Amino acid sequence: MLDHVFLTVSDLERSIAFYTAVLSPLGITKRVDYDGKNGPPGHPDLKGFGANGRIFFWLRPAGAAGVVDSRAAHVGFVANGPSEVDAAYAAAIAAGATDNGAPSARLYYDPRYYAANVFDPDGYSLEFVYKSWQH
């Protein structure tokens, strides 16, 4: 089971706005700011998102050069039904994402696998997915 994910982003404020809009249709609405100085030496500041008492998706700012390797991560977010997949995809596109697969059944995985894929503003691969057999 996945506990948390960190993504390094080139523009922290842009990414906070993007993920606030995109994750809301999935019920991921809790936001937390973590001050890195409260952690071990060198710990980055983090901006967290979560639901149901858990914070599990974190953003951290890129280093001084602001360079991010967008191939470094793919994140799949659980949706509670096809309508949530559709809503998250629509919110992502409206917030500036690039399409990487419109909402549909992913028959190459399973006929019950319904998903949509986008690239966020930094080029990270995101998937909003409903797997009926897991609900």
C-alpha positions in Angstrom: 0.0 0.0 0.0 1.2 3.5 -0.9 1.8 5.8 2.1 3.0 9.0 0.5 4.4 10.5 -2.7 6.7 13.6 -3.0 6.8 15.5 -6.3 9.5 18.1 -6.9 7.9 21.0 -8.8 9.3 24.0 -10.6 6.7 26.5 -9.5 5.3 25.7 -6.1 2.4 28.2 -6.1 1.3 27.1 -9.6 1.4 23.5 -8.5 -0.6 24.1 -5.3 -3.3 25.8 -7.3 -3.3 23.0 -9.9 -3.5 20.1 -7.4 -6.1 21.9 -5.3 -8.4 22.0 -8.3 -7.6 18.6 -9.6 -7.7 16.6 -6.4 -10.9 18.2 -5.1 -13.3 16.0 -7.3 -11.6 13.0 -5.7 -12.3 14.2 -2.2 -8.7 15.0 -1.5 -9.3 18.4 0.1 -7.2 18.6 3.2 -4.1 20.8 2.9 -1.0 21.0 5.2 2.1 23.0 5.1 5.2 21.4 6.6 8.2 23.7 7.5 11.4 21.8 6.7 13.2 23.3 9.6 11.1 21.1 11.9 12.7 18.0 10.3 16.3 16.8 10.1 18.9 19.1 8.6 18.3 19.7 4.9 14.6 18.6 5.0 12.6 20.6 2.4 9.5 22.6 3.0 6.5 20.5 1.9 3.0 21.3 0.8 0.7 18.3 1.6 -2.7 17.1 0.4 -4.9 14.4 1.9 -8.2 13.0 3.0 -9.7 10.9 5.8 -7.2 12.0 8.4 -4.1 11.2 6.2 -1.8 13.5 4.3 -0.2 11.4 1.5 0.6 13.6 -1.5 3.3 16.2 -1.0 4.9 18.9 -3.2 8.4 20.2 -2.7 10.1 23.0 -4.5 12.8 22.3 -7.1 16.4 23.2 -6.3 18.1 26.5 -7.1 18.2 25.6 -10.9 14.4 24.9 -10.9 15.0 21.9 -13.1 12.6 18.9 -12.7 12.9 15.5 -14.4 9.2 14.9 -15.3 9.8 11.2 -16.1 10.6 10.6 -12.4 7.1 9.9 -11.3 3.7 8.6 -12.3 0.9 8.9 -9.7 -2.4 7.1 -9.8 -5.2 8.6 -7.8 -8.2 6.4 -6.7 -11.6 7.6 -7.8 -14.9 6.2 -6.4 -16.5 5.9 -9.8 -16.4 6.9 -13.4 -18.0 10.3 -12.7 -15.1 11.1 -10.3 -12.6 10.1 -13.0 -14.4 12.4 -15.5 -14.5 15.3 -13.0 -10.9 15.0 -12.0 -9.9 14.9 -15.7 -12.0 17.9 -16.5 -10.6 19.8 -13.6 -7.0 18.9 -14.6 -7.5 20.1 -18.2 -9.2 23.3 -16.9 -6.3 23.9 -14.6 -3.7 23.6 -17.3 -2.9 19.9 -17.7 -2.1 18.3 -21.0 -4.2 15.4 -22.1 -2.6 12.0 -22.0 -5.7 9.8 -22.4 -9.3 10.9 -22.1 -11.6 9.1 -19.7 -12.5 5.6 -20.9 -12.3 2.0 -20.0 -8.7 0.8 -20.3 -9.6 -2.6 -22.0 -5.9 -3.4 -22.3 -5.8 -3.7 -18.5 -9.3 -4.9 -17.7 -12.8 -4.0 -18.9 -13.6 -2.8 -15.4 -10.6 -0.4 -15.3 -11.8 3.1 -16.0 -9.3 5.9 -16.1 -8.1 9.2 -17.5 -4.5 10.4 -17.9 -2.9 13.8 -18.0 0.5 15.5 -17.6 0.6 18.2 -14.9 2.3 21.6 -15.5 5.7 20.0 -14.8 5.0 17.1 -17.2 4.4 14.5 -14.4 2.1 11.7 -15.5 -1.1 11.5 -13.5 -3.9 8.9 -13.7 -7.3 9.1 -12.2 -8.6 5.5 -11.9 -11.6 3.6 -10.9 -11.3 -0.2 -10.6 -14.7 -1.5 -9.8 -13.4 -4.8 -8.3 -11.5 -2.8 -5.6 -14.6 -1.1 -4.2 
